[in-house]
Amino acid sequence: MKTFQTLAELSNLVGQEIAVSDWHTITQAQVNQFADATGDHQWIHVDVEKAKAGPFGDTIAHGFLTLALIPQFLESSLHIAEARLGVNYGLNKVRFMAPVPVGSRLRGRLTLLASVPIDNGGVQMTWQVAIEREGLSKPVCVAESLVRHYS
């Protein structure tokens, strides 16, 4: 984990890769819980037997489950000592480029694209998050995540 004392210290690194998260393993239980939470019970996600004969040869994580790991990747990769609060503000340019079979290990590669002051002593940071699957040369998902940090 990388630690920054101030928002300004981190803001000075716009344009640079800041951190790479630890690996996270996708489990069938996690996929099933996500399906229950969202109502998306498509067989490619939850029917193990049917999915074996499907286009991916196994069940796969929902794209939105993969996307929902971004806060975990950020939180486990960097710490801003003076920030008392971080709030998801939105997403830009989300793309799902490859499936994530259950059992895959994922991690986030975090690049700070922008840092702009906002009201109440905050900073809005735009992060490019490239979600990598172990053993695959291209990312499975790339998104711009907008996070508002307040000191």
Buried (B, 14 or more C-beta within 10 A) or exposed (E): EEEBEBBEEBBEBBEEEBBBBEEBEBEBEBBBEBBEEEEBEEEBBBEBEEBEEBEEEBBBBBBEBBBBBBBBBBEBBBEBEBBEEBEEBEEEEBEBEBBBBBEBBBBBBBBBBBBEEEEEEBBBBBBBBBBBBEEBEEBBBBBBBBBBBBB
